[in-house]
Amino acid sequence: MHITPLAIPEVLVIEPRVFKDDRGFFFESFNGRAFEKAIGRPVAFVQDNHSYSSKNVLRGLHYQIRQPQGKLVRAISGVIFDVALDLRKGSPTFGHWVGDILSAENRKQIWVPEGFAHGFAVMSDQAEVLYKTTDYWSPENERCIVWNDETLGIKWPIEGPPIVSSKDAGGVTFQAAEVFV
C-alpha cells in the first residue's frame, strides 16, 4: 500500500499494491492495521455506503456538524473527481480544498477525515462509489455547502452543467456554513 498526503496533509491518497496475472488481479482494498498506522490513530468504520451516478452528477459538499464522519472513498466503476474541503476553523488550511481523480482503473482511495466536507463529480458515463464512514448517517446533523461557491474556486472537471439534487442546489455558501471549532 502506498500512501500520499495531498496539499492538506490529513487528506491521504491510498494506492493498493495490485497483483496481476493472466487470471486477473488481486489487491487488499482495506487493511485496518496499515490504515491506522498511516493516519496515526485507531479508527472504527461503522457504515459502508454505495452510490451509482451518471455522467456529470455532482454530489456534495456534504458533512455532519455533529457526529462528524471520516470517509474512506473509492470508485469501483467509472471515474470521479473527489474533493475534501477543510472546515476546521483553527486549521492553517481552513477553507482550502484538495481533490484527486479516483477510478476503477487506478484503484486509488481518498481518506477524508472528520472536520471536512466531501463531494465528488462523475467524469465517466457512469460511476459506482463505495465509502466507509466512521459514524452513522445523522440527517438532523447533515449540512451542505453549495458546490459552486465562488470563494472556494473548486475546479470541477466535468462537461456542461452538473446534475445536482435539490438539497445540493440549495446548499449554503462557505461563509454561511457551520464549521468545526
C-alpha positions in Angstrom: 0.0 0.0 0.0 1.4 3.4 -1.0 0.1 6.4 1.0 0.5 10.0 -0.2 -0.7 13.1 1.7 -2.3 15.8 -0.5 -1.8 19.6 -0.1 -3.8 19.3 3.1 -1.7 16.6 4.8 -4.5 15.0 6.7 -6.2 14.1 3.4 -4.5 11.0 2.1 -4.5 9.1 -1.2 -4.1 5.4 -0.7 -2.9 3.2 -3.6 -3.0 -0.5 -3.1 -0.4 -3.0 -4.3 -2.1 -4.9 -7.1 -1.1 -8.4 -8.1 -1.9 -9.2 -11.7 -1.6 -12.3 -13.8 -3.4 -14.0 -16.7 -6.4 -14.7 -14.5 -7.0 -11.1 -13.5 -5.9 -9.2 -10.4 -6.0 -9.2 -6.6 -5.5 -6.5 -4.1 -6.3 -5.7 -0.4 -8.9 -2.9 -0.6 -8.5 -2.2 3.1 -6.1 -3.2 5.9 -7.0 -1.8 9.3 -3.5 -2.1 10.7 -1.9 -0.3 7.8 -4.6 2.3 7.6 -4.4 3.2 11.3 -0.6 3.4 11.1 -0.9 5.8 8.2 -3.3 8.2 9.9 -1.7 7.8 13.3 -4.8 6.7 15.3 -7.3 3.9 15.7 -10.4 4.2 13.5 -13.6 2.1 13.6 -15.7 2.2 10.4 -19.4 1.7 11.2 -21.2 2.1 7.9 -20.5 1.4 4.2 -22.2 3.4 1.5 -22.6 2.6 -2.2 -23.8 5.1 -4.8 -24.4 4.9 -8.6 -24.3 8.0 -10.6 -24.4 9.1 -14.3 -22.0 11.4 -16.1 -21.9 15.0 -14.7 -23.7 14.1 -11.5 -22.2 16.1 -8.7 -22.8 15.1 -5.1 -21.8 17.4 -2.3 -20.3 19.2 -0.5 -21.7 17.2 2.5 -20.7 17.0 6.1 -22.2 16.4 9.6 -21.7 19.1 12.1 -22.3 16.7 15.0 -21.4 13.0 14.6 -18.8 14.0 12.0 -17.8 11.3 9.6 -14.4 10.4 8.4 -14.8 8.8 4.9 -12.6 6.4 3.0 -13.8 6.7 -0.6 -13.1 4.7 -3.8 -14.6 4.3 -7.2 -15.3 0.7 -8.2 -16.5 1.6 -11.7 -16.0 4.7 -13.7 -14.1 7.9 -12.9 -14.8 10.6 -10.3 -13.2 13.8 -9.2 -13.3 13.6 -5.4 -13.0 16.7 -3.2 -12.3 17.4 0.5 -12.9 20.9 2.0 -11.3 21.8 5.3 -13.9 23.1 7.8 -11.8 23.1 10.9 -11.7 26.7 12.0 -8.3 26.5 13.7 -6.6 24.8 10.9 -4.0 26.5 8.7 -5.8 25.1 5.7 -9.3 26.2 6.8 -11.4 26.9 3.7 -8.9 25.2 1.4 -9.9 22.2 -0.7 -8.0 19.3 -2.3 -9.1 16.8 -4.9 -8.0 13.8 -6.9 -9.3 11.5 -9.6 -10.4 8.1 -8.4 -11.3 5.4 -10.8 -11.8 1.7 -11.1 -8.6 1.6 -13.2 -6.3 3.5 -10.8 -7.9 1.9 -7.7 -6.9 4.9 -5.6 -8.8 5.7 -2.4 -9.0 9.0 -0.5 -9.2 9.4 3.2 -11.4 12.4 4.1 -11.0 12.9 7.9 -13.7 14.2 10.3 -14.0 18.0 10.1 -14.1 18.1 6.3 -16.9 18.5 3.7 -16.8 15.9 0.9 -18.1 15.8 -2.6 -17.5 14.3 -6.0 -18.3 14.7 -9.7 -18.7 11.9 -12.2 -16.4 12.3 -15.2 -17.2 9.0 -17.0 -20.5 7.8 -18.4 -21.3 6.3 -15.0 -19.6 5.6 -11.7 -20.1 3.5 -8.6 -18.6 4.8 -5.5 -18.1 3.0 -2.2 -17.1 4.7 1.0 -16.7 3.7 4.6 -17.7 6.1 7.4 -16.6 6.5 11.0 -20.0 7.5 12.2 -23.6 6.8 11.3 -25.6 9.0 9.0 -27.4 11.6 11.0 -29.9 13.5 8.8 -30.6 16.2 11.5 -26.8 17.0 11.6 -26.2 16.8 7.9 -25.1 20.1 6.2 -24.3 21.1 2.6 -22.1 23.8 1.2 -23.1 24.7 -2.4 -20.8 23.1 -4.9 -20.2 26.3 -6.9 -19.3 28.7 -4.2 -17.1 31.2 -5.9 -15.0 31.9 -2.8 -13.9 28.2 -2.8 -13.0 28.1 -6.5 -13.3 24.4 -6.9 -12.5 23.4 -10.5 -14.9 20.6 -11.2 -13.6 18.8 -14.3 -17.0 18.0 -15.9 -18.5 18.8 -19.3 -21.5 21.1 -19.2 -23.7 21.9 -16.2 -23.6 19.4 -13.3 -26.6 17.4 -12.3 -27.3 18.0 -8.7 -30.0 17.2 -6.2 -32.4 19.9 -4.8 -30.6 19.5 -1.5 -27.2 20.2 -3.1 -28.5 23.0 -5.3 -29.8 24.6 -2.0 -26.6 24.3 -0.1 -25.3 27.3 1.8 -22.2 29.4 0.9 -18.9 28.7 2.7 -19.2 32.0 4.5 -22.7 31.0 5.9 -21.8 27.4 6.8 -21.5 26.0 10.3 -17.9 24.9 10.8 -15.9 22.9 13.3 -14.3 24.9 16.1 
